[in-house]
Amino acid sequence: MDRGGNAPPFLLQWFNMIRMKNLFLACSLFLCTLAASNPVETGHARASLITNLQDSQQESFYVGVRLEMQEGWHTYWENPGDSGSPFDAKWNVAEGLIVENVEWPTPITIPYPPLMTFGYEGDVVFPFKVFRAIDSDLSSISVDFDFLICADICIPEKASLTLDLSSATPNALVDAAVQNLPAKIIQTQSIVEGNSLKTKFKFSQPIKEAYLFPRQDNLFSYTPTQQFVSLGDNSYEITVPVLKDEVASFSGILSINGEGFQIEEQLESTASMSLWQAILFALIGGLILNLMPCVFPVISLKVLSFVSMGGDDNSKIRNHALSFVGGVMSTFLSIATALIIIRSTGSMIGWGYQLQSPVVVGILTLIMLGIGLILLTNINFASGLTTFGSSVQSRNDYSGSFFTGVLAVVVASPCTAPFMGAAIGYALLQPSFATLPIFLALGLGFAGPYLLLALKPEWISALPKPGAWMETLKQFFAFPMIATALWLMWVFMVQTSGDALILLLLLGLILGIAIWMIATFKGRWKWLGMLVTLLAAVQIFNNLPENTSGLLADSSAEQWNLAIESDLQAQDQAYLINFTAAWCITCQTNEKTAFARDKVKEYLIDQNITYVKADWTNRNEEIAIGLARYERTGIPLYIFWKPGMPGSKILPAVLTEDLLIKSMQ
Amino acid sequence: MKVFLTLIATFTFSSLTYAAEIKLQNPPINTEAPNFVAINSYGKTIQLSDLKGSPVILEWTNHDCPYVARHYNENNMQSVQKIARDAGIVWLSIISSTPGDQGHVSPEKANELTDSRGASPTHVLLDESGEIGMLYGAKTTPHMYMIDANGILRYKGAIDDIGRGMQFFNTAFKEAKNYVSSQINQLLAKQSLAINSTTAYGCSVKYNYD
């Protein structure tokens, strides 16, 4: 804790004084004193050492260096801005005492246009936390406090302060200073767009003024004001001009109405993917999406309906294929538009976000169940009611093909295919003009095979000949649909409660009766059952309880929070983070094929890897922010880090136990 | 003081347009250094573009700034100047302090300072309006810029690596890495420098802001 050498501090100070005699000549004119006392007049300030130590048994307390600066003079924050310097405190304490680094108070802007500096004026207390071994004696504590004090001109001043802790009276100013420290972390989401950093945050009160003080120098330019706009719904966005194209991370203090909040921000470089690359990824991802478990039954029905068209004339096949493509594309377009609108309100959103609503899940459950029943009972729905998937019977009904396209996208929403996550993540974090083309590319990829069919209807002859086997297969496909319904019921239960699930099952029963009525009776009143189902659904979905306990909780996993990565990295602790949700079927598949396997569990224990789970089954803004750090807006997302790695890495979206273990080696 | 506080208030709470008028530029490294015309302490007109063919070092200075004072009192700046001049480099010391503020000097005083401190700049340029300072984005004294013989800006920033923090006043210059003197050979070779941009430290340049 000494000044570094073996010579007593006094001698070194004297030496410094000689060495910088011209500097300190100025200082001495203002009665600058180097004697150890308390307080000390340094020239343009009075410095004193104070504490909030109440009781001689306290193991931790604060000491504060108080600077009462003359009017018009200021000293600096840890990042002084365009010029200036933070102070330097060298402590001299007895054994058994540890003085931590200063906890910086919230700075203010001190502009000298065109320059900007950050610091403090008037009366300021710099608090230092002190830890004390319980058996140590309370004795004197001393500090050599070197600081730069400036008005129009700057003068380095210093004070050697000593406080006898055994006799010091607690000073309320220390408590006040600690109370006002920027201790809370504010959740932010930042991107670099052009020459600006745009940082979004939420604040529940009206904001009169806000300023982001970056801790690192040479990243941002310091302007007199920073533009901030309200995005509605308590969301705000502050804009800070950047000096460099790449800002990987930064920290700082966000001062809102004079109150400070800590910011810790990790940005993925937005230049990591170009728009064209994202569009290509979206095309490939959309194509693969056809094979994902949730979409497959619906798609295969469509394929069957095409098979049954074998031998029909090509224009009909083309029209059906185009109708289907139209359904797919317009649904993707609607989703993109909805996402852009929701995003403009400042909400964090992601792919599959609609399944975070139990109402949507409930409705999807009924749709799946309904399709299953229709397939089994072989009802020929009259035209006018959407013939979900069952266009086998109504070959001329192009709206059937269109709605199959819509339905395919709707049921695809819980899935994220490989490549898709990155593309959608890019789309949602980019300005609107980039969002639309990426979603259209996704739709194009998804509808690709059918588009091809529309272009070359004769290729349909390559498919098996239609026949009685199709009827059998069609009935069989009722079961994947019902299985999907069962899965959705589970999601619904995780989101709500077991009681609510019973109500949903009851709705399923009513729906079954309704479908039976339509199939069995004639006349207008056969629709009565449907009407009852609708009314009952409205009643039930309006009064759903919300489950907050998180049924996906896993005793072997740590609960995720926004700071967990930096915490674990600080402890040199390897970790694996699993962003998952009940409604994400790819996630659930990975749970079964990788995470739940004994081999994986043993590996995690052997290698001392902390397993962290983030459950996004219900809406959760924090998790959305966490995903955005990786430029993602959807799941699954798996993050791994171990000591020695420069940064955490993203694991593949589709995992097996071997792949998971291999990617952690 | 009231005027000063009013100014602070004005700048804190409004006036993006005003700020824009006196915005500091930030000339990019490895591109042509912005040209300027200035009057030296002997009343002679100096134009940067006329100096092409020799490398040029710009030094923003303010003799009363404690940071600058220490560099001169301990003969550090003078020795860097000597190394540069011996290598055929043109050294321009630029004073952007506005009249009435710290560091502003008459031409006579500027010459007297050069003599009394044993400094050897090629020219001392008086930039009372701060125009050249803002053109280069000079923030502090000292703030250094290195331009090669083709007129390409190769370095901007601090003179050495000991400046951020109060340790500046306790660290010997021989322990510092001097970004200017250590990179003179690359500058002569018209190469991109290994270290080409650092955060300058020191007192603020005393621009005219009222």
Interface residues (C-beta under 8 A of the other chain):
Chain A: N16 M20 N22 L23 A26 E71 G72 P80 D82 S83 G84 S85 P86 F87 D88 T109 I110 P111 Y112 P113 P114 L115 T117 D146 F147 L148 C150 D152 I153 C154 I155 P156 E209 D217 N218 S221 T223 P224 T225 Q227 L243
Chain B: M1 F4 L7 I8 F11 T12 F13 S14 S15 L16 Y18 A19 I22 K23 L24 N26 D64 C65 P66 Y67 A69 R70 N73 D101 Q102 M134 K139 T140 G163 R164 G165 M166 Q167 F168 F169 N170 S197 T198 T199 A200 Y201 G202 C203 S204 V205 K206 Y207 Y209
